[in-house]
Amino acid sequence: MSRIREVRAFEILDSRGRPTLEAEVALDDGTRARASVPSGASTGRHEALELRDGDAARYGGRGVLRAAAHVSGEIADRLRGMEAADQAAIDGALVALDGTPERSRLGGNALLAASVACARAGAASEGLPLWRHLGGAERAPLPRPMVNALSGGLHAGRAVDLQDYLAIPLSAGTFPQAIEDVSRVLAALAVELAELGQTLLRADEGGFAAFGSNEDGLIILTRAIERAGLEPGRDVAIGLDVAASHFATAAGYRLAADDQALDAAAWGERLADWTRRYPVVSVEDPFGEDDWAAWPGFTAAVGDRVQVVGDDLLCTQLDRVERAIDERAANAVLVKANQVGTLTEALAVAARARAAGWRAVVSARSGETEDDWLADLAIAAGPAQLKVGSLTQSERLAKYNRLLRESAVRADGGRLERWGDA
């Protein structure tokens, strides 16, 4: 068994030009591997702490030199000599070393950078793809993509209140076909927007940024699916990332784009109505991150035909997932590894969701890097869906291209589970 000889980290830049971490691990057999970690703009209150320097003289306080020093110091000392193949032991050591529920001492970004770099080194030493090293089944299907088409919220300067409108390919049986179908929709969407006199500006995750009211996004994207020669709801459907925590108020939900204020019941009915009138099959964070009372009723109303995804509500935290399962507050979980701190914990959340009959959606962040490890995590966590942004920008395309390459070497051409089984 190869053992860890060296661990170090340094500051690099993410897709927004802000600092993030890259870690490098060397093994005693000569294997070296690197991994970089993302950063979110739409962050949940209950997720792991992303440690920043707070020095206003550097990057407006967003530097990560302290987190890098933790990796090169305490974390390296703890991991040195451990077996690279034992990811669960490595991640357990990282969690114990930090010693805080929110990963605030060393930083969730420091822990995750070390976790992923160790996993990549272990996989390389074994001659395995990363997803297989992480415990993925030998014949694991590839994740179904959920592709950003239109953006608002914190990803697009609050052009509208809802954060993302996603194109979800349903009829495609392979990953390459799914990407091709979405590409057709995005090309048609650009024409739709141009005909409406909209500028084709891009948001953080590559979606088009300006289009009008909250419901306008549903109208325009449905037209684009039809314009692409595909059937809405059969070939390609719509997913909504509502990110409601960011327009929640003490009284309910304030929709600035529509100049309306609704209580939770009225807002839930508005969303449910949209799922009936438009080909919406997924709704993420329909209510605020602590509005537990509103979630079960909405899930009961639409959950037989729509996946209700908890992101800010759950923050990839197993205890919150357990509560949501008990209260039937959702039927799917968004898995973001940097919300929890290690790959092992992220995989455990996905496994618990599947055991409860839920779906798992493995997600990138708005501040990403060109690293592609997330694609392998989505295979290992499967059957799952993958939400990494639009079909543009290198930090997004790196993940899609990783899966296209994986499709090319598979005898089944990159098989996807049927949508009902995903």
HUZI-V110313 format. One line per field, one symbol per residue. ss: DSSP state (2 for helix, 1 for strand, 0 for the rest). phi: phi as a letter, one per 40 degrees, with the letter a starting at -180 (. if undefined). burial: # if it has 9 or more other ideal C-beta (glycine too) atoms within 8 Angstrom, else .. A space follows every 50 residues. Layout:
ss: ???
phi: ???
burial: ???
This chain:
ss: 00111111111110000011111111100001111100100000000000 00000000222000222222222222222000100022222222222200 00000002222222222222222222000222200000000101111111 10222000000001111110000122222222222222222222200000 01000001000002222222222222200001000111111002222100 00111000011102222222222222200111110000000222222222 22000011110000000222222222200001111022200022222222 22222000111110001000002222222200001111100002222222 2222222200000011002220
phi: .cbcbabaaacbbcccgbcabbbbbbbccgcbababbcabccbccbcdcc cbcgcccbfggcdbccccccccbdcccccdgcccccccccccccccccgb ccfccchcccccdcdcccccccccccgbcdcccchccdbdcccccbbcbb bafccaffdbcccabbcbcbcccbcdccccccdccccccccdccccgccc cbcdbgccbbahcccddcccccccccccgbccgbcbbbbbbcfcdcbcbc cibbcccbfbbbcccccccccccccccbccbabbfcbccbcdcccccccc cbccbbcbbcbdcbffbccccdcccccfcababcbbcccbhacccccccc ccccccgccbbcbcbccbbccbdccccccccccabbbbhccagccccdcc cdccccccccccggdbcddcbc
burial: .###.####.##.###.##########...############.##.#### ###....#..########.###..##.###.######.#######.##.. ..#..####################....#####.#...########### ######.#############.#.#####################...#.. .##########..#.#############.#.#..##############.. .####.##...#.#.###.###.##..############.##.######. .##..#############.######.######################## ####...############.#####################.#.###### ####.##..#...####....#
